[in-house]
Amino acid sequence: MDGDWELMTGVRGVLTLGHMPGHQSLVVELPRSGTKILVADAGDLRENFEREVPPGECDDPALGIASIRKLKAIRDATGGELVLLHDPDEVHARPLAPAFYD
């Protein structure tokens, strides 16, 4: 897909360039848990979002920072939560399979 897109009601992809060409993150609207923003490789650590620094091995740091800001803007607009998939402190603090968000 090119750009932002909707997979189905409540699930959309957002273009988050910087880490690599064509990189995308997902925004998932859950009925009870609210909005979860799966950042993928747009930011590896909480620090990437707090300090607005591009992730490691970033093809284009300026686009990486723009994508971090884009995801933070979605978080702020929806009251959602950034789900960091590579930060060990974040991953181990979250429900893991077979637990789930609803």
MARBA-3410 file (N, C-alpha, C, O; in Angstrom, 1 decimal):
102
0.8,-1.2,0.0,0.0,0.0,0.0,0.9,1.2,0.0,2.0,1.2,0.6 ~ 0.4,2.3,-0.6,1.1,3.5,-0.7,0.4,4.6,0.1,-0.7,4.9,-0.2 ~ 1.0,5.1,1.2,0.4,6.0,2.0,-0.4,5.4,3.1,-0.3,4.2,3.4 ~ -1.3,6.2,3.8,-2.2,5.7,4.8,-3.3,5.0,4.2,-3.8,5.3,3.1 ~ -3.9,4.0,4.9,-4.9,3.2,4.3,-5.7,2.5,5.4,-5.2,2.3,6.5
-6.9,2.0,5.0,-7.8,1.3,6.0,-7.9,-0.1,5.6,-8.4,-0.4,4.4 ~ -7.5,-1.0,6.4,-7.7,-2.5,6.2,-9.1,-2.9,6.3,-9.7,-3.6,5.5 ~ -9.7,-2.5,7.4,-11.1,-2.7,7.8,-11.5,-1.7,8.8,-10.6,-1.0,9.4 ~ -12.8,-1.7,9.2,-13.2,-0.8,10.2,-12.4,-1.1,11.5,-12.4,-2.2,12.0 ~ -11.8,0.0,12.0,-11.0,-0.1,13.2,-9.6,-0.6,13.1,-8.8,-0.7,14.1
-9.1,-0.8,11.9,-7.7,-1.2,11.6,-7.2,-0.4,10.4,-7.7,-0.5,9.3 ~ -6.2,0.5,10.7,-5.7,1.2,9.5,-4.1,1.2,9.6,-3.5,1.2,10.7 ~ -3.6,1.3,8.4,-2.1,1.4,8.3,-1.7,2.8,8.1,-2.5,3.6,7.4 ~ -0.6,3.2,8.7,-0.1,4.6,8.5,1.3,4.5,8.0,2.1,3.8,8.5 ~ 1.6,5.3,7.0,3.0,5.3,6.4,3.9,6.0,7.4,3.6,7.2,7.8
4.9,5.3,7.8,5.9,5.9,8.8,7.3,5.7,8.3,8.0,4.8,8.7 ~ 7.6,6.5,7.4,8.9,6.4,6.7,10.1,6.8,7.7,9.8,7.4,8.7 ~ 11.3,6.5,7.3,12.4,6.9,8.0,13.3,5.7,8.3,14.5,5.6,7.9 ~ 12.7,4.7,9.0,13.5,3.4,9.3,13.9,2.8,7.9,15.0,2.4,7.8 ~ 12.9,2.7,7.0,13.2,2.1,5.7,12.1,2.5,4.8,11.0,2.9,5.2
12.3,2.6,3.5,11.3,3.0,2.5,10.0,2.0,2.7,10.2,0.8,2.8 ~ 8.9,2.7,2.7,7.6,1.9,2.7,7.2,1.4,4.1,6.2,0.7,4.2 ~ 7.9,1.8,5.1,7.6,1.3,6.5,6.2,1.8,6.9,5.8,2.9,6.6 ~ 5.4,0.9,7.5,4.1,1.2,8.0,3.9,0.8,9.5,4.5,-0.2,9.9 ~ 3.0,1.5,10.1,2.6,1.2,11.5,1.1,0.9,11.4,0.5,1.3,10.4
0.5,0.3,12.5,-0.9,0.1,12.5,-1.6,0.8,13.7,-1.0,0.9,14.7 ~ -2.8,1.3,13.4,-3.6,1.9,14.4,-4.9,1.0,14.5,-5.6,0.8,13.5 ~ -5.1,0.4,15.7,-6.2,-0.5,16.0,-7.1,0.1,17.0,-6.7,0.4,18.1 ~ -8.4,0.2,16.7,-9.4,0.7,17.6,-10.1,-0.5,18.2,-10.8,-1.3,17.5 ~ -9.9,-0.6,19.5,-10.5,-1.8,20.2,-11.7,-1.3,21.1,-11.7,-0.2,21.6
-12.8,-2.1,21.2,-14.0,-1.6,21.8,-13.9,-1.3,23.3,-14.5,-0.4,23.8 ~ -13.0,-2.0,24.0,-12.9,-1.7,25.5,-11.5,-1.1,25.8,-11.5,-0.2,26.7 ~ -10.5,-1.5,25.1,-9.1,-1.0,25.4,-8.8,0.3,24.8,-7.8,1.0,25.2 ~ -9.6,0.7,23.8,-9.3,2.0,23.1,-8.3,1.8,22.0,-8.1,0.7,21.5 ~ -7.7,2.8,21.6,-6.7,2.8,20.4,-5.4,2.4,20.8,-4.8,2.8,21.8
-4.9,1.4,20.1,-3.5,0.9,20.2,-2.8,1.2,19.0,-3.2,0.9,17.9 ~ -1.6,1.8,19.1,-0.8,2.2,17.9,0.4,1.3,17.9,1.3,1.5,18.7 ~ 0.5,0.4,17.0,1.6,-0.6,16.9,2.6,0.1,16.0,2.5,0.2,14.8 ~ 3.7,0.6,16.7,4.7,1.5,16.0,5.6,0.7,15.1,6.3,1.3,14.2 ~ 5.8,-0.6,15.3,6.7,-1.5,14.6,8.1,-0.9,14.7,8.6,-0.7,15.9
8.8,-0.6,13.6,10.2,-0.1,13.7,10.3,1.4,13.6,11.4,1.9,13.4 ~ 9.2,2.1,13.7,9.2,3.6,13.6,10.0,4.1,14.8,10.5,5.2,14.8 ~ 10.0,3.4,15.9,10.7,3.8,17.1,11.0,2.5,17.9,10.1,1.8,18.3 ~ 12.2,2.3,18.3,12.6,1.1,19.0,12.3,1.2,20.5,11.8,0.2,21.1 ~ 12.5,2.3,21.0,12.5,2.5,22.5,11.6,3.7,22.9,11.3,4.5,22.0
11.1,3.7,24.1,10.3,4.8,24.6,11.1,6.1,24.4,10.5,7.2,24.1 ~ 12.4,6.1,24.6,13.2,7.3,24.4,13.1,7.9,23.0,13.1,9.1,22.8 ~ 12.9,7.1,22.0,12.7,7.6,20.6,11.5,8.6,20.6,11.5,9.6,19.9 ~ 10.4,8.2,21.3,9.2,9.1,21.3,9.3,10.2,22.3,8.8,11.3,22.0 ~ 9.9,10.0,23.4,10.0,11.0,24.4,11.0,12.1,24.0,10.7,13.3,24.2
12.1,11.8,23.4,13.1,12.7,23.0,13.1,13.0,21.5,13.9,13.9,21.0 ~ 12.2,12.4,20.8,12.1,12.5,19.3,13.4,12.3,18.6,13.9,13.2,17.9 ~ 14.0,11.2,18.9,15.3,10.8,18.2,14.9,9.6,17.3,14.2,8.7,17.6 ~ 15.5,9.6,16.1,15.2,8.5,15.1,15.7,7.2,15.7,16.6,7.1,16.5 ~ 15.0,6.1,15.2,15.5,4.7,15.7,16.8,4.4,15.1,17.3,5.0,14.1
17.5,3.4,15.6,18.7,2.9,15.1,18.5,2.4,13.6,17.4,2.0,13.3 ~ 19.6,2.4,12.9,19.6,1.9,11.5,18.5,2.6,10.7,17.6,2.0,10.1 ~ 18.4,3.9,10.8,17.4,4.7,10.1,17.9,5.2,8.8,18.9,5.9,8.7 ~ 17.2,4.9,7.7,17.6,5.3,6.4,17.6,6.8,6.2,18.5,7.4,5.6 ~ 16.6,7.5,6.8,16.4,8.9,6.7,16.0,9.5,8.1,14.8,9.5,8.4
16.9,10.0,8.9,16.6,10.4,10.2,15.5,11.5,10.2,14.7,11.5,11.1 ~ 15.5,12.4,9.3,14.5,13.5,9.3,13.1,12.9,9.1,12.1,13.3,9.7 ~ 13.0,11.9,8.2,11.7,11.2,8.0,11.3,10.4,9.2,10.2,10.3,9.6 ~ 12.3,9.8,9.9,12.1,9.1,11.1,11.5,9.9,12.2,10.6,9.5,12.9 ~ 12.0,11.1,12.4,11.5,12.0,13.4,10.1,12.5,13.0,9.2,12.6,13.9
9.9,12.7,11.7,8.5,13.1,11.3,7.5,12.0,11.5,6.4,12.3,11.9 ~ 7.9,10.8,11.3,7.0,9.6,11.6,6.7,9.5,13.1,5.6,9.2,13.5 ~ 7.7,9.7,13.9,7.5,9.7,15.4,6.5,10.8,15.8,5.6,10.5,16.6 ~ 6.6,11.9,15.2,5.7,13.0,15.5,4.3,12.7,15.0,3.3,13.0,15.7 ~ 4.2,12.0,13.9,2.9,11.6,13.3,2.2,10.6,14.2,1.0,10.8,14.5
3.0,9.7,14.7,2.4,8.7,15.6,2.0,9.3,16.9,0.9,8.9,17.5 ~ 2.8,10.2,17.4,2.4,10.9,18.7,1.2,11.8,18.5,0.3,11.9,19.4 ~ 1.0,12.4,17.3,-0.2,13.2,17.0,-1.4,12.3,16.9,-2.5,12.7,17.4 ~ -1.3,11.1,16.4,-2.4,10.1,16.4,-2.8,9.7,17.8,-3.9,9.7,18.2 ~ -1.7,9.5,18.6,-2.0,9.1,20.0,-2.7,10.2,20.7,-3.7,10.0,21.4
-2.3,11.5,20.5,-2.9,12.6,21.2,-4.3,12.9,20.7,-5.2,13.2,21.5 ~ -4.6,12.7,19.4,-5.9,12.9,18.8,-6.9,11.9,19.3,-8.1,12.1,19.4 ~ -6.4,10.6,19.5,-7.3,9.5,19.8,-7.4,9.2,21.3,-8.2,8.4,21.7 ~ -6.4,9.7,22.0,-6.3,9.3,23.4,-5.7,7.9,23.5,-5.9,7.1,24.5 ~ -5.0,7.5,22.4,-4.5,6.1,22.3,-3.2,5.9,23.0,-2.7,6.7,23.7
-2.7,4.7,22.8,-1.5,4.2,23.5,-0.5,3.7,22.4,-0.8,2.9,21.5 ~ 0.8,4.2,22.5,1.8,3.7,21.7,2.2,2.3,22.2,2.6,2.2,23.4 ~ 2.2,1.3,21.3,2.7,0.0,21.7,4.1,-0.2,21.0,4.2,-0.4,19.8 ~ 5.1,-0.2,21.9,6.5,-0.3,21.4,6.8,-1.8,21.4,6.8,-2.5,22.4 ~ 7.2,-2.3,20.3,7.4,-3.7,20.0,8.8,-4.2,20.2,9.1,-5.4,20.2
9.7,-3.2,20.4,11.1,-3.6,20.6,11.8,-3.2,21.9,12.9,-3.6,22.2 ~ 11.1,-2.4,22.7,11.6,-1.9,23.9,11.4,-3.0,25.0,10.3,-3.3,25.3 ~ 12.5,-3.6,25.5,12.3,-4.8,26.4,11.5,-4.4,27.6,10.7,-5.3,28.1 ~ 11.6,-3.2,28.1,10.9,-2.8,29.3,9.4,-2.8,29.0,8.5,-3.2,29.8 ~ 9.0,-2.3,27.8,7.6,-2.2,27.4,7.0,-3.6,27.1,5.9,-3.9,27.5
7.8,-4.4,26.4,7.2,-5.7,26.0,6.9,-6.6,27.2,5.9,-7.2,27.2 ~ 7.8,-6.6,28.1,7.6,-7.5,29.3,6.6,-7.0,30.2,6.1,-7.7,31.1 ~ 6.2,-5.7,30.1,5.2,-5.2,31.0,3.8,-5.3,30.4,2.8,-5.0,31.1 ~ 3.6,-5.8,29.2,2.4,-5.9,28.5,1.8,-7.4,28.6,2.5,-8.3,28.8 ~ 0.5,-7.5,28.4,-0.1,-8.8,28.3,0.5,-9.5,27.1,0.5,-9.0,26.0
0.9,-10.7,27.2,1.4,-11.5,26.1,0.5,-12.7,25.9,-0.2,-13.1,26.9 ~ 0.5,-13.4,24.8,-0.3,-14.5,24.5,-0.1,-15.6,25.6,1.0,-15.8,26.1 ~ -1.2,-16.1,26.0,-2.6,-16.1,25.4,-3.4,-14.9,25.9,-4.6,-14.8,25.5 ~ -2.9,-14.0,26.7,-3.7,-12.8,27.1,-3.9,-11.9,25.9,-3.2,-12.1,24.9 ~ -4.8,-11.0,26.0,-5.1,-10.2,24.8,-5.8,-8.9,25.3,-6.1,-8.7,26.4
-5.8,-7.9,24.4,-6.5,-6.7,24.6,-7.9,-6.8,23.9,-8.1,-7.5,22.9 ~ -8.9,-6.2,24.5,-10.3,-6.3,23.9,-10.9,-4.9,23.8,-12.0,-4.8,23.3
END
